[in-house]
Amino acid sequence: MKKNLSLLLFVLISSFGFTQQTVAFEHKDSVVVPHPHPWKINLSATYVTQHYWRGIGRGGLFGKAPSLEPQVTFTHQNWTFGVFAGASFDNIYKTIMPFVIYRVTPEFSVAVQDIYSPGTHFWDSKPLDFDLYTSKHFVDYYMVYRFKDFPVQLKWATVFLGKDPNADGNRNYSSYAEISSGFKLNKLQVDGYVGGTPWKGLYAKEAGITNLEGKVQYNFVINKNVPFPVFIKVAHNPIAKTQHFIAGCTVNLNLK
């Protein structure tokens, strides 16, 4: 049932068509075809007091120290390609994550990301190993739908490649579902998240809510054109019975 549901969602995602448009205009005696939407490049670096992801935070997986998390993205029309990296100061958490996002409509996006996270054995691991049992990769596809007329966002993610065995020795297709909402007031931004897993897997030992999260962010700007958001998060995992308090900041550089 789990496998069929995940594959059905993937087929629905793949069924959307891909369209591109070009624009031409006359300039003197020649016809110039400019790049309709030039590439946009974003560089960012985030400092957080603790890496936190989908209900998982301080502990054996992500360590107990602050983390530095740089990212680079390249955006063209509806496509975004990027690489995220992260490392905790106690040398426990290390990851690199290439990803690609396609915006099907202004409200609906789909993505694939390869979370390569060998931790302390980063330099001794096997980056080409995608075995169900021995891999350090967790490759998942996810889709996000943001309602147009009110501030609610839905997300579904499923691991389909890399390490994710179930008790029977088959692929578990660990999945995570989330609903979120928020609002902005001038430079202040407030967001809330409720997430969980529909069955036992990477996120929890049983189905249920794994992430109750609130985030408050103030969007500072440096020199009028460098975004510098500062944020705090408070989160609770009802299944693991853990609480997390995270603070951090990000420096963003947008390159044309």
Backbone as numpy.savetxt, mean C-alpha at the origin, in Angstrom:
# Nx Ny Nz CAx CAy CAz Cx Cy Cz
-13.56 -22.39 -1.30 -14.40 -21.18 -1.30 -13.53 -19.93 -1.30
-12.48 -19.95 -0.46 -11.59 -18.79 -0.40 -10.90 -18.58 -1.74
-10.40 -19.67 -2.32 -9.69 -19.58 -3.59 -10.61 -19.08 -4.69
-11.80 -19.61 -4.74 -12.74 -19.21 -5.79 -13.11 -17.74 -5.67
-13.33 -17.26 -4.43 -13.68 -15.86 -4.22 -12.57 -14.94 -4.67
-11.32 -15.28 -4.32 -10.20 -14.44 -4.70 -10.00 -14.42 -6.21
-10.12 -15.61 -6.86 -9.96 -15.67 -8.30 -11.07 -14.93 -9.02
-12.29 -14.99 -8.48 -13.40 -14.26 -9.08 -13.15 -12.77 -9.03
-12.66 -12.27 -7.89 -12.34 -10.84 -7.78 -11.26 -10.45 -8.76
-10.27 -11.33 -8.94 -9.19 -11.02 -9.87 -9.69 -10.96 -11.30
-10.58 -11.88 -11.69 -11.14 -11.87 -13.03 -11.95 -10.61 -13.28
-12.73 -10.20 -12.27 -13.52 -8.98 -12.42 -12.62 -7.77 -12.65
-11.51 -7.73 -11.91 -10.56 -6.64 -12.08 -9.98 -6.63 -13.49
-9.60 -7.82 -13.98 -8.94 -7.91 -15.27 -9.86 -7.59 -16.43
-11.16 -7.62 -16.21 -12.11 -7.43 -17.28 -12.26 -5.98 -17.70
-11.77 -5.05 -16.90 -11.87 -3.65 -17.27 -10.92 -3.34 -18.42
-11.38 -2.52 -19.36 -10.59 -2.16 -20.54 -9.59 -1.07 -20.23
-8.59 -0.98 -21.06 -7.56 0.03 -20.93 -7.63 0.96 -22.13
-7.72 2.26 -21.89 -7.82 3.22 -22.97 -6.76 4.28 -22.83
-6.30 4.78 -23.95 -5.33 5.88 -23.96 -5.77 6.89 -25.00
-5.42 8.16 -24.79 -5.76 9.21 -25.72 -4.52 10.02 -26.04
-4.44 10.51 -27.28 -3.37 11.42 -27.67 -3.98 12.70 -28.18
-3.25 13.79 -28.06 -3.73 15.11 -28.44 -2.73 15.71 -29.43
-3.23 16.29 -30.53 -2.36 16.94 -31.52 -2.83 18.36 -31.74
-1.89 19.26 -32.00 -2.26 20.62 -32.35 -1.29 21.16 -33.38
-1.72 22.15 -34.16 -0.90 22.71 -35.22 -0.02 23.82 -34.66
1.23 23.83 -35.13 2.17 24.89 -34.74 2.91 25.32 -36.01
2.57 26.49 -36.52 3.13 26.99 -37.78 2.84 25.98 -38.89
3.91 25.45 -39.55 3.72 24.59 -40.71 3.80 23.10 -40.36
3.94 22.79 -39.10 4.08 21.38 -38.72 3.04 21.01 -37.70
2.82 19.71 -37.59 1.90 19.18 -36.59 2.73 18.58 -35.46
2.53 19.08 -34.27 3.28 18.63 -33.10 2.37 17.76 -32.24
2.85 16.60 -31.86 2.09 15.71 -30.99 2.79 15.69 -29.63
2.36 16.54 -28.72 3.03 16.60 -27.41 2.66 15.41 -26.55
3.43 15.21 -25.51 3.07 14.19 -24.52 1.81 14.65 -23.82
0.68 13.92 -23.96 -0.58 14.42 -23.41 -0.56 14.59 -21.90
0.13 13.70 -21.22 0.23 13.78 -19.76 1.66 13.40 -19.38
2.54 14.35 -19.13 3.94 14.03 -18.86 4.09 13.21 -17.58
5.21 12.54 -17.53 5.52 11.75 -16.34 5.68 12.66 -15.13
5.16 12.21 -14.01 5.35 12.89 -12.75 6.15 11.98 -11.82
7.14 12.54 -11.17 8.00 11.77 -10.28 7.88 12.32 -8.87
7.68 11.43 -7.93 7.59 11.84 -6.53 8.61 11.07 -5.70
9.39 11.78 -4.92 10.33 11.18 -3.97 9.86 11.52 -2.57
9.86 10.54 -1.70 9.44 10.79 -0.33 10.27 9.96 0.64
10.34 10.44 1.86 11.00 9.70 2.94 10.19 9.89 4.21
9.80 8.79 4.81 8.97 8.82 6.01 9.73 8.26 7.21
9.63 8.96 8.30 10.15 8.46 9.58 8.96 8.14 10.47
8.93 6.91 10.99 7.86 6.50 11.90 8.47 5.87 13.15
7.80 6.05 14.25 8.30 5.48 15.50 8.12 3.97 15.55
7.28 3.44 14.66 7.07 2.00 14.56 6.39 1.69 13.25
6.92 0.74 12.48 6.23 0.35 11.25 4.92 -0.35 11.61
3.86 0.02 10.90 2.54 -0.54 11.19 1.84 -0.81 9.86
1.23 -2.00 9.75 0.64 -2.41 8.46 -0.51 -3.40 8.68
-1.70 -2.97 8.32 -2.88 -3.85 8.31 -3.10 -4.56 9.64
-2.91 -3.85 10.72 -3.14 -4.41 12.05 -1.93 -5.02 12.71
-0.81 -5.09 11.99 0.42 -5.67 12.53 1.41 -4.55 12.80
2.00 -4.56 13.98 2.94 -3.50 14.33 4.07 -4.01 15.19
4.27 -3.38 16.30 5.39 -3.68 17.21 5.40 -5.16 17.57
6.54 -5.83 17.34 6.64 -7.26 17.64 7.77 -7.91 16.86
7.71 -9.23 16.76 8.79 -9.99 16.13 8.95 -9.74 14.65
7.87 -9.37 13.96 7.94 -9.18 12.51 8.54 -7.83 12.12
8.10 -6.76 12.79 8.54 -5.41 12.43 9.49 -4.79 13.45
9.86 -5.54 14.47 10.78 -5.03 15.47 10.11 -4.07 16.44
10.91 -3.41 17.24 10.39 -2.50 18.27 11.05 -1.13 18.20
11.63 -0.81 17.06 12.35 0.46 16.91 11.74 1.30 15.79
12.07 2.58 15.75 11.61 3.42 14.64 12.09 2.90 13.30
11.42 3.36 12.25 11.72 2.88 10.91 11.84 4.05 9.95
12.74 3.93 8.98 12.88 4.90 7.90 12.36 4.26 6.62
11.47 4.97 5.89 10.77 4.37 4.78 10.75 5.30 3.55
11.74 5.19 2.68 11.76 6.00 1.45 10.89 5.37 0.37
10.47 6.18 -0.59 9.64 5.70 -1.69 9.83 6.59 -2.92
9.79 5.99 -4.10 9.81 6.74 -5.35 8.67 6.24 -6.22
7.94 7.16 -6.85 6.84 6.78 -7.74 6.96 7.54 -9.05
6.53 6.87 -10.11 6.48 7.45 -11.45 5.04 7.31 -11.94
4.41 8.43 -12.26 3.01 8.42 -12.66 2.86 8.98 -14.07
2.10 8.25 -14.89 1.82 8.69 -16.26 0.39 8.30 -16.60
-0.43 9.30 -16.92 -1.85 9.07 -17.18 -2.45 8.26 -16.03
-2.95 7.06 -16.30 -3.61 6.27 -15.26 -2.68 5.28 -14.56
-1.41 5.28 -14.93 -0.47 4.31 -14.38 0.44 4.95 -13.33
0.73 4.19 -12.29 1.73 4.58 -11.30 2.64 3.38 -11.03
3.94 3.60 -11.18 4.94 2.58 -10.87 5.80 3.12 -9.73
6.18 2.24 -8.83 6.98 2.73 -7.72 7.72 1.65 -6.97
8.57 2.10 -6.06 9.31 1.20 -5.17 9.29 1.81 -3.77
8.87 1.01 -2.82 8.87 1.38 -1.41 9.93 0.55 -0.70
10.61 1.14 0.26 11.59 0.41 1.06 11.42 0.78 2.52
11.84 -0.09 3.40 11.73 0.20 4.82 12.76 -0.57 5.63
13.23 0.05 6.71 14.19 -0.61 7.59 14.06 -0.03 8.98
13.97 -0.90 9.97 13.90 -0.45 11.36 15.29 -0.29 11.93
15.42 0.58 12.91 16.73 0.88 13.47 17.28 -0.25 14.34
16.46 -1.23 14.68 16.96 -2.38 15.45 17.34 -3.55 14.55
17.34 -3.33 13.22 17.83 -4.31 12.24 16.93 -5.53 12.11
15.70 -5.45 12.58 14.78 -6.59 12.47 13.92 -6.51 11.22
13.37 -5.34 10.98 12.49 -5.15 9.83 13.25 -4.57 8.65
13.25 -5.28 7.52 13.82 -4.79 6.27 12.93 -5.25 5.13
12.59 -4.34 4.24 11.74 -4.73 3.11 11.99 -3.84 1.92
11.69 -4.38 0.74 11.65 -3.59 -0.48 10.42 -4.06 -1.26
9.65 -3.10 -1.77 8.37 -3.45 -2.36 8.12 -2.68 -3.66
8.38 -3.30 -4.81 7.96 -2.69 -6.07 6.45 -2.84 -6.24
5.82 -1.87 -6.89 4.37 -1.95 -7.07 3.96 -1.23 -8.34
2.79 -1.59 -8.85 2.19 -0.92 -10.00 0.71 -0.74 -9.71
0.19 0.45 -10.01 -1.21 0.79 -9.77 -1.82 1.28 -11.08
-3.02 0.80 -11.39 -3.74 1.29 -12.56 -5.07 1.87 -12.11
-5.32 3.12 -12.48 -6.58 3.77 -12.15 -7.57 3.49 -13.27
-8.49 2.57 -13.01 -9.47 2.17 -14.01 -10.46 3.31 -14.28
-10.95 3.90 -13.22 -11.82 5.08 -13.29 -11.33 6.05 -12.22
-11.85 7.27 -12.18 -11.45 8.19 -11.10 -11.72 7.63 -9.71
-12.67 6.70 -9.60 -13.02 6.16 -8.29 -12.38 4.79 -8.01
-12.03 4.04 -9.04 -11.64 2.64 -8.87 -10.22 2.39 -9.38
-9.38 1.78 -8.53 -8.00 1.46 -8.89 -7.69 0.01 -8.54
-6.78 -0.58 -9.30 -6.29 -1.92 -9.01 -4.77 -1.88 -8.96
-4.17 -2.82 -8.23 -2.71 -2.77 -8.06 -2.16 -4.15 -7.75
-0.86 -4.31 -8.01 -0.10 -5.49 -7.61 1.17 -5.00 -6.93
1.50 -5.61 -5.81 2.72 -5.24 -5.10 3.45 -6.49 -4.61
4.75 -6.47 -4.72 5.59 -7.58 -4.29 6.32 -7.16 -3.03
5.83 -7.64 -1.90 6.43 -7.31 -0.61 7.55 -8.30 -0.32
8.77 -7.89 -0.57 9.93 -8.73 -0.31 10.50 -8.35 1.04
10.30 -9.23 2.04 10.60 -8.86 3.42 11.35 -9.98 4.14
12.65 -10.12 3.89 13.43 -11.16 4.56 13.94 -10.77 5.93
13.69 -9.54 6.36 14.07 -9.13 7.71 15.57 -9.10 7.91
16.02 -9.67 9.02 17.44 -9.61 9.38 18.32 -10.35 8.38
17.73 -11.23 7.58 18.51 -12.00 6.60 18.41 -11.39 5.20
18.20 -10.08 5.14 17.97 -9.42 3.86 19.09 -9.71 2.85
20.34 -9.58 3.26 21.46 -9.71 2.33 21.82 -11.17 2.05
21.30 -12.09 2.84 21.61 -13.52 2.64 20.42 -14.29 2.06
19.34 -13.62 1.75 18.14 -14.30 1.29 18.21 -14.55 -0.22
17.18 -15.20 -0.74 17.11 -15.56 -2.15 15.98 -14.77 -2.81
16.30 -13.66 -3.48 15.26 -12.79 -4.02 14.43 -13.41 -5.13
14.90 -14.49 -5.74 14.14 -15.14 -6.82 13.35 -16.34 -6.34
13.32 -16.57 -5.05 12.59 -17.69 -4.47 11.15 -17.27 -4.18
10.18 -17.84 -4.91 8.77 -17.56 -4.70 8.03 -18.80 -4.21
8.76 -19.73 -3.59 8.17 -20.98 -3.11 7.12 -20.72 -2.04
6.10 -21.55 -2.02 5.00 -21.40 -1.08 5.45 -21.46 0.37
6.54 -22.20 0.66 6.98 -22.40 2.03 8.23 -21.60 2.39
9.16 -21.45 1.45 10.46 -20.88 1.79 10.64 -19.43 1.34
9.75 -18.92 0.53 9.92 -17.58 -0.01 9.83 -16.51 1.06
10.49 -15.39 0.79 10.36 -14.18 1.62 9.53 -13.12 0.89
8.88 -13.52 -0.20 8.00 -12.64 -0.95 6.55 -12.86 -0.51
5.80 -11.77 -0.47 4.36 -11.81 -0.25 3.74 -10.91 -1.32
3.33 -11.52 -2.41 2.83 -10.76 -3.56 1.31 -10.72 -3.48
0.74 -9.53 -3.41 -0.71 -9.45 -3.37 -1.24 -8.45 -4.39
-2.46 -8.70 -4.82 -3.16 -7.73 -5.64 -4.21 -7.09 -4.74
-4.49 -5.84 -5.00 -5.53 -5.19 -4.22 -6.31 -4.23 -5.10
-7.50 -3.93 -4.69 -8.34 -2.98 -5.40 -8.95 -2.02 -4.39
-9.10 -0.77 -4.83 -9.60 0.30 -3.98 -10.73 1.01 -4.72
-11.83 1.21 -4.02 -12.93 1.99 -4.59 -13.26 3.14 -3.64
-13.19 4.35 -4.18 -13.50 5.55 -3.40 -14.80 6.16 -3.94
-15.79 6.23 -3.10 -17.08 6.76 -3.55 -16.94 8.22 -3.95
-17.66 8.60 -4.98 -17.54 9.93 -5.54 -18.24 10.99 -4.70
-19.40 10.67 -4.15 -20.24 11.68 -3.51 -20.13 11.73 -2.00
-19.43 10.78 -1.39 -19.21 10.86 0.06 -17.90 10.18 0.41
-17.25 10.60 1.49 -15.87 10.21 1.78 -15.72 8.82 2.40
-15.98 7.80 1.61 -15.79 6.42 2.06 -14.97 5.67 1.02
-14.02 4.89 1.51 -13.16 4.11 0.62 -13.20 2.65 1.04
-13.28 1.74 0.05 -13.28 0.31 0.28 -12.01 -0.30 -0.32
-11.46 -1.28 0.37 -10.23 -1.92 -0.11 -10.29 -3.42 0.12
-9.77 -4.17 -0.87 -9.64 -5.63 -0.72 -8.27 -6.02 -1.24
-7.54 -6.86 -0.49 -6.21 -7.32 -0.90 -6.10 -8.82 -0.66
-5.45 -9.52 -1.59 -5.27 -10.96 -1.48 -3.86 -11.35 -1.90
-3.16 -12.14 -1.10 -1.85 -12.67 -1.45 -2.05 -13.83 -2.42
-1.37 -13.78 -3.58 -1.55 -14.83 -4.57 -0.24 -15.48 -5.00
0.89 -15.00 -4.49 2.18 -15.57 -4.86 3.14 -15.36 -3.70
4.08 -16.29 -3.55 5.03 -16.21 -2.45 4.58 -17.06 -1.26
5.13 -16.76 -0.10 4.89 -17.58 1.09 3.50 -17.35 1.66
2.69 -18.39 1.69 1.34 -18.27 2.26 0.65 -19.63 2.30
1.25 -20.65 2.97 0.62 -21.97 3.01 -0.48 -22.05 4.08
-1.46 -22.91 3.85 -2.46 -23.19 4.87 -2.15 -24.52 5.55
-3.02 -24.95 6.44 -2.77 -26.16 7.21 -2.73 -27.41 6.34
-3.38 -27.36 5.18 -3.43 -28.51 4.28 -2.28 -28.52 3.29
-1.43 -27.52 3.34 -0.31 -27.46 2.42 -0.60 -26.77 1.11
-1.78 -26.20 0.97 -2.15 -25.48 -0.24 -2.00 -23.97 -0.02
-2.15 -23.21 -1.08 -2.09 -21.76 -0.95 -3.30 -21.26 -0.17
-3.05 -20.37 0.77 -4.10 -19.90 1.66 -4.88 -18.70 1.11
-4.25 -17.94 0.22 -4.84 -16.71 -0.31 -5.28 -15.79 0.85
-4.35 -15.53 1.75 -4.64 -14.62 2.86 -5.15 -13.29 2.33
-6.21 -12.79 2.94 -6.87 -11.60 2.42 -7.16 -10.60 3.53
-7.28 -9.35 3.11 -7.54 -8.25 4.04 -8.55 -7.32 3.40
-9.59 -6.98 4.15 -10.63 -6.05 3.69 -10.67 -4.85 4.63
-10.93 -3.67 4.06 -10.89 -2.46 4.87 -11.88 -1.42 4.36
-12.48 -0.72 5.29 -13.31 0.44 4.98 -12.74 1.63 5.74
-12.64 2.77 5.07 -12.04 3.94 5.71 -12.79 5.20 5.30
-12.61 6.22 6.10 -13.25 7.51 5.82 -12.44 8.60 6.49
-12.65 9.83 6.06 -11.92 10.94 6.65 -12.41 12.27 6.15
-11.81 13.31 6.70 -12.16 14.66 6.27 -10.96 15.58 6.45
-10.98 16.71 5.73 -9.94 17.71 5.83 -10.54 19.04 6.29
-9.80 19.74 7.13 -10.18 21.07 7.57 -8.94 21.93 7.49
-8.85 22.71 6.40 -7.64 23.47 6.11 -6.45 22.50 5.99
-5.45 22.61 6.85 -4.29 21.74 6.75 -4.39 20.51 7.66
-5.49 20.40 8.37 -5.69 19.27 9.27 -6.47 18.17 8.57
-6.02 16.94 8.72 -6.67 15.79 8.09 -6.88 14.69 9.13
-8.09 14.14 9.18 -8.44 13.09 10.13 -8.99 11.89 9.35
-8.47 10.70 9.62 -8.90 9.49 8.93 -9.14 8.37 9.92
-10.09 7.49 9.59 -10.38 6.31 10.40 -10.45 5.07 9.52
-10.00 3.92 10.05 -9.94 2.68 9.29 -10.48 1.53 10.13
-11.24 0.66 9.48 -11.67 -0.60 10.09 -11.33 -1.71 9.11
-10.46 -2.61 9.53 -10.02 -3.67 8.63 -10.02 -5.02 9.30
-10.07 -6.06 8.49 -10.07 -7.41 9.03 -9.78 -8.44 7.97
-9.66 -9.68 8.40 -9.39 -10.78 7.50 -10.56 -11.76 7.50
-10.98 -12.25 6.33 -12.14 -13.15 6.28 -11.85 -14.58 6.66
-10.59 -14.94 6.78 -10.23 -16.29 7.23 -8.81 -16.28 7.80
-8.48 -17.35 8.49 -7.17 -17.50 9.11 -6.06 -17.40 8.06
-4.99 -16.68 8.40 -3.90 -16.56 7.45 -2.77 -15.71 7.98
-2.16 -14.95 7.10 -1.00 -14.13 7.48 -1.34 -13.05 8.49
-2.59 -12.57 8.45 -2.95 -11.42 9.28 -3.43 -11.80 10.68
-3.94 -12.99 10.84 -4.47 -13.39 12.16 -4.66 -14.90 12.20
-4.79 -15.43 13.41 -5.00 -16.86 13.60 -6.45 -17.26 13.44
-7.31 -16.28 13.20 -8.73 -16.55 12.99 -9.35 -15.38 12.22
-10.51 -15.60 11.67 -11.20 -14.54 10.95 -11.70 -13.48 11.93
-11.71 -12.23 11.49 -12.24 -11.18 12.34 -11.57 -9.84 12.09
-11.90 -8.88 12.93 -11.35 -7.53 12.83 -9.92 -7.52 13.36
-9.00 -7.00 12.55 -7.59 -6.94 12.95 -7.07 -5.51 13.08
-7.86 -4.53 12.63 -7.33 -3.17 12.61 -8.42 -2.14 12.86
-8.37 -1.50 14.01 -9.18 -0.33 14.31 -8.20 0.83 14.47
-8.20 1.72 13.51 -7.11 2.71 13.42 -7.66 4.13 13.23
-7.09 5.06 13.95 -7.39 6.47 13.76 -6.10 7.23 13.50
-6.17 8.20 12.57 -4.98 8.95 12.18 -5.31 10.43 12.12
-4.46 11.25 12.71 -4.58 12.71 12.63 -3.30 13.23 12.00
-3.45 14.04 10.97 -2.30 14.54 10.23 -2.42 16.04 10.01
-1.31 16.74 10.17 -1.27 18.17 9.86 -0.29 18.37 8.71
-0.75 18.99 7.65 0.03 19.10 6.43 0.82 20.41 6.39
2.01 20.39 6.99 2.91 21.51 6.88 3.48 21.60 5.46
3.98 22.76 5.10 4.63 22.96 3.81 5.94 23.71 4.05
7.03 23.21 3.45 8.34 23.82 3.59 8.64 24.63 2.33
9.03 25.87 2.51 9.39 26.74 1.38 8.31 26.81 0.31
7.07 26.71 0.72 5.89 26.90 -0.12 5.62 25.80 -1.13
6.55 24.86 -1.34 6.30 23.84 -2.35 6.78 22.45 -1.97
7.18 22.25 -0.72 7.61 20.93 -0.26 6.67 20.46 0.85
5.73 19.55 0.56 4.82 19.05 1.58 5.58 18.33 2.70
5.17 18.59 3.93 5.82 17.98 5.09 4.74 17.60 6.11
3.96 16.53 5.83 2.92 16.12 6.77 3.50 15.48 8.02
2.91 15.81 9.16 3.25 15.21 10.45 2.00 14.53 10.99
2.13 13.31 11.49 0.94 12.55 11.85 1.14 11.72 13.11
0.01 11.36 13.69 -0.02 10.37 14.77 -1.12 9.36 14.46
-0.90 8.11 14.88 -1.88 7.05 14.70 -2.10 6.34 16.04
-3.33 5.97 16.27 -3.68 5.11 17.40 -4.42 3.91 16.83
-3.98 2.70 17.15 -4.56 1.51 16.55 -4.76 0.41 17.58
-5.76 -0.43 17.31 -6.06 -1.57 18.18 -6.36 -2.78 17.31
-5.78 -3.91 17.65 -6.05 -5.17 16.98 -6.86 -6.06 17.91
-8.17 -6.19 17.69 -9.02 -6.95 18.61 -8.66 -8.43 18.70
-8.20 -9.03 17.61 -7.86 -10.45 17.64 -6.58 -10.68 18.42
-5.54 -9.92 18.11 -4.25 -10.08 18.80 -4.24 -9.41 20.17
-5.27 -8.56 20.42 -5.36 -7.82 21.68 -4.11 -6.97 21.91
-3.71 -6.23 20.87 -2.56 -5.35 20.95 -2.98 -3.92 20.62
-2.27 -2.97 21.20 -2.51 -1.55 20.94 -1.21 -0.92 20.42
-1.37 0.08 19.58 -0.21 0.71 18.96 -0.41 2.22 18.92
0.66 2.93 19.24 0.69 4.37 19.07 1.89 4.71 18.20
1.62 5.36 17.08 2.66 5.64 16.09 2.66 7.13 15.78
3.84 7.70 15.67 3.99 9.08 15.22 5.02 9.11 14.11
4.88 10.09 13.24 5.82 10.16 12.13 5.70 11.42 11.32
6.56 11.52 10.31 6.54 12.66 9.40 7.10 12.21 8.06
6.73 12.97 7.01 7.14 12.64 5.65 7.62 13.90 4.94
8.68 13.75 4.17 9.14 14.81 3.28 8.83 14.38 1.86
8.11 15.20 1.10 7.71 14.90 -0.27 8.37 15.87 -1.24
8.92 15.32 -2.31 9.48 16.14 -3.38 8.80 15.73 -4.69
8.05 16.64 -5.27 7.39 16.38 -6.54 8.22 16.94 -7.67
8.63 16.06 -8.58 9.45 16.46 -9.71 8.62 16.40 -10.98
8.66 17.45 -11.78 7.89 17.47 -13.02 8.65 16.75 -14.12
